[in-house]
């Protein structure tokens, strides 16, 4: 999805054409670029940034200070709502130069009203939990949309149950890390475990990270969201959480580290009531906190510090009645801290994914889809030979299998083929995500606005509806729907214009944004410029639509990401000046 180059021979500063840069109005901005190897892990092609090998910093002079007499379009991107509504991050301006984009529920200048709000409206009003972060979320609107079919993953479930049900009187790891490559079923296992222990009254909290899902991909409201769930699951902790906030209201702002937030909002309140709960814990086992997709949190440094602090806390308090289930891909900032600690029990999911599990899941999925069809497939389909080939083709990746099932039984496709006709075509493709995504996307690539629409979906900071995508690109909603209508196998396409379009799996965003993997289907990162330009246009309007909320919340972040992408040009400009 390349961006046409309409520039002249004159070297210009990106952002100048947006009305944000002038020769007489500049300030310094530093661009940080991380560079690292790209690894391909597992059967399904999976981009993994690996170890960060260093930092390159470049600076450019840029200022967005609006005129005091007449605010410009850029200044309208700033959101000073008090407090945040949760529909997007707040954008604050410091001295007219430094733009800080935050997804905190409270700004750092609001600590004086936090305690007052808690006293008048209650604890949950100030914690501002992310509503779609737990295992109870609507999984179709808030991925991952994963589940374990009955009779599958029994070996893995048994290992987790044995760990969770171990008596507190025995010294045993407090953390269970389930790791593996993209699509091997980590989220489905986390979901099943949460549902099981919620039914037993032993689930304290759960958080399902998802990249590109707004606050669910950042750490700002991570601790407060879990604290709200802990207060609901263990009511006796609520007074201790309230006391922590009264003593230090800054715990709910970005001025306090994630580790401190967890210490005073989650860990110490549970530790304070452990003797009240100890008899029950000895009878029934400890409480569970489940964290799925920890690698999908963009705040890697905060997550690293959080892991280190959590391990240290459990070392010092081995009898606290809490256990952590963590699932993630093998990312360096997680692996380095979890794989050597005695507080962590490890399970490589790749070594616990059998052809028998895939075969059983495949049978259940085909049976489920057959029940939806007016004309069911022949009961003997697929044949044992075809099924064996399909199991090998899937190669242990549950999301790969799920995507294939969606293609086989796609009722909205206009190819005129039955599932029996499509199976040989699928078996004829290469068994990896890239080939599968190309097969699905390529037939629609020639449609008007295809590249622009796919770029917005891939680069958006939170899922957008078809009407929001249309607003950003100045298109009709029907233009967006026309592009997405045949992509049901890899995206959740809602039946209205106002529900978000979501990706079935993060691997699709990796595919679209990883240079060299996707050819002409690439979501060129320079398209952040077009999104920023659309955001500034919408923010300058008087509309109060959801598009306007997104534009005010994320417009400047898209601009700064565009400036980072083309940052090398700034270095040349500065050296020439």
TIBAGU-868345 format. One record per residue (C-alpha): residue in three letters; x, y, z. Coordinates in steps of 0.001 Angstrom, whole numbers, padded with zeros to 6 digits, always signed. Each point is the difference from the previous one (the first is absolute). Layout:
// residues N
ALAXYZ...
// end
This chain:
// residues 577
UNK+000000+000000+000000UNK+002511+002549-001115UNK-000716+003683+000407UNK+000261+002033-003227UNK+002860+002457+000046UNK-001413+003316-001106UNK+002868+002039+001409UNK+002130+002335-002069UNK+003781-000073-000205UNK+000135+002298+003023UNK+000858-001808+003224UNK-002937+000523+002381UNK-000694-000918+003588UNK-002785-002576+000403UNK-002827+001642+001888UNK+000564+003330-001743UNK-002835-000727-002428UNK-002294-000669+002964UNK+000369+003582+001178UNK+002043-000964+003042UNK+003451+001277-001041UNK+001262+003379-001093UNK+003449+001510-000375UNK-000608+002432+002843UNK-001725-002342+002390UNK+002117-002966+001080UNK+001088-002031+003035UNK+002058-003111+000537UNK-001478-003516-000230UNK+002081-003140+000461UNK-000784-003109-002036UNK+001020-003369+001425UNK+000409-002981-002303UNK+000531-003531+001291UNK+001769-002458-002185UNK+000146-003744+000520UNK-000011-003309-001852UNK-003215-001595-001220UNK-000519-003634+000877UNK-002488-002464-001426UNK-001189-002263+002782UNK-002060-003192-000283UNK-002064-001523-002765UNK-002044+003132-000567UNK+002132+002918-001173UNK+000255+002315+002981UNK+001851+003299+000163UNK+001983+000377+003218UNK+002079+003092+000603UNK+002438-001876+002221UNK+002750+001821+001838UNK+000269+003761-000368UNK+003501+000699-001288UNK+000029+003699+000673UNK-001577+003366-000506UNK+000482+002603-002692UNK-001129+003519+000870UNK-000679+002751-002509UNK-001415+003438+000545UNK-002106+002356-002075UNK-001230+003467+000722UNK-003779+000102+000216UNK-002491+002042+001987UNK-003756-000300+000320UNK-000640+003032+002259UNK-003353+001491-001014UNK-000565+003714-000166UNK-001409+001283+003296UNK-002646+002008-001823UNK-001245-002679-002376UNK+000451-003749+000590UNK+001040-001892-003083UNK-000926-003495-001181UNK+002955-001608+001714UNK-000916+001455+003371UNK-003498-001461-000287UNK+001519-003463+000043UNK+000788+000617+003671UNK-002546-001587+002309UNK-000418+001648+003403UNK-003137-001862+001058UNK-000133-000601+003749UNK+000196-002870+000641UNK+000612-002273-002989UNK-003028-001811-001383UNK+002025-003049-000968UNK-000772+000339-003722UNK+003573+001003-000765UNK+003111+001395+001662UNK+000266+003559+001157UNK+002358+002346-001827UNK+001495+002738+002165UNK+002221+002922-000996UNK+002882+001172+002171UNK+001265+003512-000720UNK-001488-000243-003485UNK+002889-002216-001145UNK-000016-003394+001639UNK-003032-002100-000917UNK-000552-002881+002372UNK-002388-002749-001039UNK-001283-002026+002921UNK-002551-002730+000515UNK-000236+000631+003746UNK-003438+000224+001505UNK+001170+003054+001976UNK+002438+002744-000956UNK+002853+000852+002320UNK-001578+003367+000841UNK-003216-001620+001254UNK+001238-001698+003181UNK-001824+002594+002131UNK-003414-001166-001166UNK+000662-003763-000005UNK-000697-000488+003719UNK-003040+002263-000170UNK-001387-001987-002933UNK+000610-003281+001831UNK-001856+001262+003079UNK-003012+001165-002015UNK-000152-002574-002803UNK+001814-003032+001396UNK+003164-001990-000637UNK-000827-001203-003495UNK-000612+003547-001214UNK+003648+000900+000595UNK+001552-003335-001032UNK-001546+000381-003483UNK+000463-003656-001034UNK+000253-000856-003683UNK-003409-001629-000608UNK+001033-002465-002711UNK+003252-001325+001475UNK-001190-003022+001983UNK-001101-003518-000976UNK-003615+001259+000076UNK+000507+002348-002972UNK-001951-000399-003255UNK+002688-001983-001820UNK-001339+000768-003472UNK+000308+003735+000586UNK+003067-000233+002256UNK+002413-002719-001189UNK+001578-002426+000512UNK-003071-002069-000825UNK+001344-003379+001057UNK-001426-003056+001727UNK+001005-003582+000680UNK-002340-002615-001428UNK-001146-002704+002442UNK+002488-002820+000387UNK+003001+001976-001258UNK+003140+001320+001749UNK-000669-002346+002914UNK+003678-000605+000774UNK+000709+003719+000242UNK-003132+000635+002080UNK+000973-002757+002401UNK+003437+001534+000582UNK-001491+003425+000716UNK-002655-001444+002332UNK+002634-001929+001965UNK+002046+003194+000414UNK-003024+002106+001033UNK-001397-002555+002438UNK+003282-000585+001835UNK-000202+000821+003719UNK+001425+003306+001224UNK+001841-001915+002705UNK+002415-001276-002636UNK+002619+002173-001605UNK-001075+000162-003623UNK+000390+002466-002906UNK-002493+002873+000053UNK+000245+000615-003768UNK-000830-002407-002841UNK+001303+001194-003371UNK-001571-001595-003086UNK+001955+001071-003079UNK+000049-000795-003697UNK-000165+001470-003493UNK-002956+001931-001425UNK-003158-002030-000404UNK+000895-003069+002071UNK-002977+000433+002332UNK+001300+002070+002935UNK-003027+002301+000191UNK-002468-002875-000267UNK+001672-001711+002966UNK+000021+003226+002030UNK-003696+000520-000752UNK-000887-003572+001023UNK+001998+000232+003240UNK-001638+003332+000895UNK-003471-001400-000579UNK+000767-003103+002082UNK+001342+001855+003052UNK-002645+002726-000257UNK-002516-002812+000380UNK+001863-001156+003093UNK+000001+003516+001490UNK+003786+000156-000177UNK+000672+002411-002877UNK+001223+003286+001461UNK+000618+001785-003315UNK+000858-000447-003673UNK+001449+002248-002700UNK+000160-000840-003719UNK+002462+002240-001806UNK-000468+000582-003717UNK+002242+002124-002179UNK-001755+002907-001695UNK-002939-000154+002431UNK+000474+003391+001653UNK+000493-000240+003785UNK+000190-003820-000191UNK+003334+000346-001753UNK+001526+002346+002595UNK+000835-000206+003698UNK-001554+003279+001213UNK-003275-001511+001275UNK+001275-003551+000464UNK+000382+000113+003788UNK-003182+001990+000689UNK-002029-002381-002165UNK+001279-003020+001913UNK-000513+001817+003313UNK-003669+000562-000828UNK-000449-003704-000759UNK+001834-001020+003196UNK-002247+002303+002050UNK-003066-001662-001532UNK+001301-003574+000383UNK+001440+000520+003526UNK-002167+002794+001536UNK+002084+000174+003162UNK+002864+001480-002074UNK-002031+003070-001036UNK+000650+002054+003195UNK+003749-000599-000334UNK-000051+001112-003643UNK-001936+003137+001021UNK+002497+000760+002756UNK+002907-000322-002442UNK-001651+002494-002350UNK-000766+002448+002832UNK+003621-000156+001132UNK+001345+000448-003530UNK-002516+001075-002696UNK+002865+000084-002529UNK-000240-003817-000107UNK-002708+000522-002622UNK+002092+002261-002230UNK+002997-000459-002231UNK+002279+001495+002663UNK+000159-003356+001823UNK+001798-003086-001303UNK-001945-003092-000997UNK+001790-001988+002706UNK-001104+002451+002710UNK-003552-000052-001323UNK-000080-003795+000280UNK+001613+000054+003436UNK-002546+002348+001571UNK-003131-000678-002074UNK+000220-003786-000408UNK+002696-001861+001936UNK-000059+001686+003415UNK-003819+000083+000220UNK-000064-003770-000658UNK+002859-000552+002436UNK-001832+002062+002633UNK-003040-002286-000046UNK+001819-003294-000501UNK-000579-001122+003575UNK-003719+000611-000451UNK+000104-002139-003128UNK+002638-002493+001101UNK-002387-002659+001292UNK-002004+000131-003244UNK+003199+000062-002034UNK+001292-003072+001802UNK-003269-001815-000735UNK-000567+001131-003582UNK+003381+001266-001235UNK+001330+003486-000823UNK-001568+002653-002225UNK+001031+000364-003642UNK+001018+003074-001987UNK+000267-000792-003723UNK+001963+002175-002453UNK-000362-000963-003653UNK+002159+001347-002824UNK+002444+001826+002265UNK+002302+000444-003008UNK-002692+002101-001723UNK+000385+002834+002502UNK+001930+002747-001758UNK+001605+001279+003227UNK+002802-002528+000114UNK+002127+001705+002669UNK-002943+000300+002382UNK-000877-003675-000506UNK+003609-001043+000659UNK+000074+001948+003271UNK-003418-001361+000953UNK+001201-003601-000464UNK+003148+000604+002048UNK-001977+001630+002810UNK-002632-002753+000026UNK+002620-002732+000288UNK+001701+001892+002836UNK-003332+000519+001783UNK-000793-003727-000116UNK+003511-000841+001229UNK-000622+002178+003064UNK-003583-001190+000597UNK-000191-003679-000983UNK-003304-000595+001846UNK-002062+002659-001771UNK-003058-001836-001424UNK+000388+001087-003610UNK+001263-001632-003198UNK+000814+001595-003368UNK-000676-001729-003333UNK+001932+001797-002755UNK-000205-000799-003716UNK+002147+001626-002669UNK+002283-000455-002928UNK+003719-000321+000742UNK+001052+003651+000056UNK+003372+000886+001493UNK-001279+002455+002635UNK-002296-002731+001384UNK+002159-003076-000545UNK+003103+001448+001683UNK-001912+000577+003239UNK-002250-003036+000163UNK+002033-002963-001188UNK+002583-000004+002837UNK-002119+000742+003087UNK-000954-002679+002513UNK-003345+001805+000309UNK-000904-000943-003588UNK-001235-003301-001384UNK+000541-000267-003775UNK-002046-001710-002693UNK+000998+000107-003669UNK-003348-000349-001757UNK+001652-001048-003250UNK+001095-003226+001689UNK-003534-000586+001289UNK-001880+000426-003273UNK-000675-003390-001574UNK-001520-001053-003316UNK-002677-001748+002080UNK-001025+003325+001572UNK-000097+001709-003394UNK-002007-002895-001464UNK-002545+000073+002845UNK-000358+003777-000264UNK-000383-000274-003777UNK-002813-002562+000391UNK-001823+002231+002489UNK+000413+003100-002171UNK-001244-001721-003159UNK-002990-001439+001861UNK-000851+003444+001388UNK+000183+001644-003439UNK-002010-002787-001631UNK-002890+000686+002364UNK-000188+003582-001320UNK-000302-001076-003637UNK-003319-000533-001746UNK+001585-002880-001896UNK+002444-001881+002218UNK+003147-001485-001461UNK+000244-003727-000630UNK+000566-001679+003409UNK+002987-001837-001483UNK+001698+003324-000872UNK+002808+000598+000416UNK+001388-003426-000739UNK+002585-001441+002439UNK+002702+000747-002571UNK-001100+003632-000520UNK-000412+000514+003728UNK+003499-001330+000662UNK+001405+002356-002635UNK-001915+002904+001517UNK+001285-000762+003516UNK+003582-000012-001323UNK-000714+003189-001953UNK-001226+001731+003169UNK+003237-000936+001746UNK-001054+000558+003607UNK-001355+003546-000442UNK-003538+000381+001312UNK-000514+003460-001484UNK+001209-001338-003347UNK-002586-002790+000298UNK-002736+002470+000996UNK+000760+002189-003001UNK-000107-003006-002341UNK-003393-001020+001428UNK-001311+003525-000644UNK+001189-000189-003614UNK-001484-003473-000539UNK-003433+000981+001303UNK-000120+003644-001099UNK-003655+000548-000912UNK+000585+003576-001191UNK+002577-000870-002629UNK-001112+000439-003598UNK+002377-002635-001405UNK-002858-002495-000450UNK+001997-002782+001685UNK-001024-002466+002695UNK+002237-000955+002954UNK+000854-003216-001876UNK+001145+002070-002997UNK+002090+002391+002118UNK+001920-002651+001945UNK+002330-001045-002904UNK+000748+003679-000649UNK+001000+000530+003640UNK+002149-003136+000042UNK+001755+001358-003078UNK+001264+003107+001804UNK+003129+000268+002122UNK-000725-000825+003658UNK+000736+003383+001584UNK-001814+003177+000957UNK+001544+002127-002739UNK-001200-002210-002828UNK-003422-000331+001599UNK-000420+003748+000470UNK+001109+000696-003563UNK-002534-002559-001276UNK-002813+001769+001868UNK+001024+003607-000676UNK+001179-000174-003607UNK-003456-000384-001660UNK-001126+003300+001567UNK+003240+001904-000593UNK-001275+001574-003225UNK-003037+001605+001622UNK-000055+003801+000333UNK+001595+001264+003243UNK+001058-003544+001036UNK+003526+001010+001029UNK-001087+003103+001912UNK-002744-001811+001922UNK+002239-002921+000942UNK+002719+002430+001115UNK-002372+001812+002354UNK-001133-003300+001546UNK+003587-001193+000466UNK+001395+003281+001364UNK-002941+001163+002155UNK+000665+000326+003731UNK-003334-001609+000849UNK-002570-001860-002130UNK-002058+002337-002178UNK-003483-000391-001460UNK-000673+000190-003729UNK-001426+003511+000451UNK+003147+001155+001853UNK+002256-001451-002707UNK-002100+001770-002626UNK+000219+003316+001904UNK+003801-000158+000289UNK+000416-000740-003714UNK-002846+002273-001204UNK-001802-002957-001562UNK-003562-001278+000068UNK-000712-002780+002488UNK-001129-002207-002890UNK+003507+000311-001524UNK+001500-001458+003182UNK-002570-002797+000252UNK+000595-000931-003640UNK+003682-000642+000745UNK-000559-001912+003242UNK-002932-002168-001049UNK+002195-002894-001191UNK+002451+000093+002921UNK-002164-001719+002628UNK+002509-002849+000327UNK+002639+002299+001527UNK-002032+002885+001462UNK-003137+000416+002068UNK-002195+002119-002281UNK-003000+001324+001990UNK-003496+000207-001408UNK-000285+003752+000654UNK+002006+003155-000633UNK+000807+000748+003645UNK+001490-003199+001485UNK+003783-000424-000353UNK+001690-002013-002739UNK+002414-002324+001817UNK+002769-002354-001093UNK-000450-003645+000908UNK+003657-000236+000967UNK+003015+002253+000571UNK+001955-001965-002624UNK-001999+001841-002699UNK+001198+003381+001275UNK+003557-001385+000112UNK-000382-001153-003601UNK-001371+003310-001261UNK+002586+002181+001759UNK+003141-002147-000457UNK+002001+001236-002955UNK+000971-002718-002461UNK-002664-002543+001011UNK-002961+001321-001926UNK+001103+001678-003238UNK-002743+002266-001427UNK-002275-000807+002964UNK+002224+001934+002398UNK-001515+002523+002401UNK+002674+002610-000702UNK+000855+001718+003285UNK+000049+003316-001852UNK-003794-000260-000059UNK+000153+001340+003575UNK+000248+003340-001828UNK-003376-000455-001681UNK-001639-001097+003264UNK+001512+003002+001803UNK-001221+002345-002704UNK-003510-001466+000188UNK+000068+000239+003793UNK+000964+003670-000053UNK-002771+000759-002504UNK-002582-001787+002182UNK+001317+001501+003256UNK-000314+003485-001489UNK-003692-000590-000647UNK-002814+000540+002488UNK-001078-003656-000117UNK-000142-002041+003207UNK-000141-003384-001748UNK+002103-003058+000827UNK+002241+001025-002900UNK+000566+003318+001737UNK+000909-001769+003252UNK+002535-002204-001792UNK+001479+002980-001855UNK+000487+001996+003208UNK+001401-003008+001834UNK+002425-001382-002556UNK+000544+002526-002800UNK+003287+001363+001321UNK+001276-003502+000769UNK-000494-000958-003661UNK+001845+003165-001037UNK+002953-000735+002270UNK+000187-003597-001248UNK+000106+001289-003565UNK+002815+002375+000965UNK+001915-002937+001491UNK-000439-002084-003152UNK+001588+002689-002160UNK+002407+001132+002712UNK+003100-000668-002097UNK-000971+002943-002172UNK+000144+002262+003029UNK+003586-000954+000746UNK+000967+001015-003534UNK-001935+003250+000353UNK+001728+000961+003251UNK+003465-000768-001363UNK-000729+002115-003081UNK-001240+002966+002040
// end
